Amino acid sequence: MPICAKCSNDVKKVYDCDHTKYEDYCVECYTELHYYITENSKDEDVNC
């Protein structure tokens, strides 16, 4: 089974993209990362 690069758990499926530097992330870590990115983008738009 693949291992998540962030939480080190054995998982069934992993995801990667440029935000993870193409490291394998489990769905929970991947979702958390993109949620954080999205929330920061919203905050920056409000401050403009």
Protein Blocks (a to p, Z undefined) as FASTA:
>chain_A
ZZdfklopacfbdcddfkloopacdfklmmmmmmmmmmmmmmmmmmZZ
